[in-house]
Amino acid sequence: CAFAIVLLSAAGTSAGAARWVGRATLPRAHVTAGVAQPRAPYLWRLSGLSVPYDEIGVALSEKTGLPEPWWKDPSYDGVGGALREAIAEALGVGVEQLLPPGAVTVIRRSLDARPRKGPADRRPRYAYIVDLELPAGLKLRKTHQLERRVVPAAVPQAELQPAQSGAAEDAGIVVVGAGPAGFFAALTLIEAGVRGITIIERGQPVEARGKDIGRLIQRRELLKESNFCYGEGGAGTWSDGKLTTRIGRNSAAVRLVLERLVRHGAPSRILVDGKPHLGTDRLISILRDMRLSLISAGVTFKWGSRVEGLVLDEGCVTGVTLAGEAEPLRASAVVLAVGHSARELLAQLDAAGVPLSAKPFAVGFRIEHPQALINQARLGEYASAVTEGALPAADYRLTWQPRAPAAGNEIGEMGAGAARGGGDAFSFCMCPGGQIVPTSTDEGHLCVNGMSFSRRQSQWANSAVVTQVTPSALAAFGAHGPLAGLAFQEAIEQTAARLGGGNLVAPVQLASDFIAGRETEAALLPTSSYRLGVRSARLDQIYPPELTESLRAALCEWERLLPGFCSGLLHGVETRTSCPVQIERDRTTLECPGLAGVYPTGEGAGWAGGIVSAAVDGVRVGRALAIARGVPLGALLGLAAAREDEPDVDASPGAAKGSDRHGGRQRMPRRGSKPSVGAAAAPREGKRTARAVY
């Protein structure tokens, strides 16, 4: 049972004495039509708790009797003695009040690795948000960390099963793209009772795609339609598998997406982790299970089929044309869940008059360091806890904005050029314990990305370091209209391929040499996780000067925050942080204006940026399409029942792979503020910081 708050007066309380919120009381009944009914139940939510990492209590291995490593420990959502003591201290109650089963539920747990000054306990800590059910009449200490919450109504569940009587009739719906937006649009439609769904994917299912990627890495055989970008799960499958998002972690849609992933094999810890992560190895099995569930519900998959365009009749879609097939595939609705690299299709849509608009994006490089350096910089004397398995590999998040240089400051003078037209810079899609991989879709264009497996045990750490593309940088591509960003990306990728010497060799440069404007001596190049080879080159000459100056200034500032950061090796180039084009859609119906039955969704359509935000956008589109097909609102179940009042358009320059690539608007410090460094953020319920945080 959950209880409501009654505020009591604090009058007469002496200075320095504890102040009290009041007593937890049973909900009072109210009368409706002469019938007494209980008020809506309430929970207490308490945030701002922290427990040292070595006091949380972990499971012991049955084989060795030693503590389980962090990736195996099942006690992530457990409530140990140290956490109960922290709660009791915050509320001013006895620990015995927190012992009953269900009294404490962990909602979020994040690692807080911020350095602490002075004599304070410097151990890394886990920060918690918890929900509480407390005995009636219990006096609670007043604290801004405690709030009353209404128990959310349960979302009606649905199982994937054949359509029942009364469900919407079969109606040839084509979903273009088998990434997170396409998968979750199809799942939502199926749970709403809609049938006749075909998913078209230019790439291959994960089993065959994994072999094609292996052939690329081992033999340098790049298949244009099955690679790190194209295939089941989209570009995020062979990436880091981050599930972080800024579109509302506590929203019903986000929660349901995470729960569906757990249902299909994801570890349940992603429901609690402040920065949930799957890794490529887990994503493969999750996607396979989701696909089999969709097939069992009647969904048809067409692999190795590339959509070339839409078939239209008087402003209504009637099908899609497929490469190499004479006859179009008929459809009464088309969900455009394309990925960020669907450049040919976007060009064909533009030529056909489909409304497109330019969208902000960011470009840069991928920087790599030894993971041990990042562990030491972030965790200090506790870095050894990573090698012992007690803590995950350390990460970071960095931001920078142009500002006036400090007088007489050498680093400030380096950054002065960025104040003359350059954009913000930030790290993005940081992959601790990961590796750098080629995301080229043909050998004439070179671009890279980062990936990691679930345990993040590689000896390297990598991250994109990118800057916003300014209007002046795109000026030379203005003739391409809304596709100017795509033309810019292609030009940069062609230059990178040429600097690497071809054969997918990556051009590289030490960050310190990038700042100084000199080529790195080949003998001084550190080892790299990029397995197709590297070649020293002048990366500082790839981008327009204002973008280069922004990156130089940012790197100098980040060296202050993370000593040794500029010893890292820059790999060229990171250009596909997000799609620079948006397929326009009505904010209510989610249809493309003037094209009935066309529903753009996900990252490649410019409406999301990462696994979770793309999946949520697929849910929104699936729900809108189900309603358009005549499914009554009261009949919507499962994913389709999770209504979002307004789509959160992810138009941020760096929103792409889960970042967080993986979702939401990129929040930056206010202009003129100091740069900041981030890692796992201590969760703070109901607030978002405008600055990067630890």
PyMOL commands that set and color helices and strands:
alter all, ss='L'
color gray80, all
select helices_A, chain A and resi 53-55+74-77+81-91+95-98+180-191+206-219+234-236+252-263+268-271+280-296+343-351+371-382+384-387+410-420+471-500+511-516+522-524+539-541+545-561+565-567+611-628+633-635+638-641
alter helices_A, ss='H'
color red, helices_A
select strands_A, chain A and resi 4-7+20-25+29-32+35-38+42-52+104-112+125-132+139-141+146-150+173-176+197-201+300-303+307-313+316-322+329-330+333-336+356-358+362-370+397-400+425-431+434-438+448-452+460-468+506-510+534-536+569-574+581-583+598-600+676-678
alter strands_A, ss='S'
color yellow, strands_A
deselect
rebuild
show_as cartoon
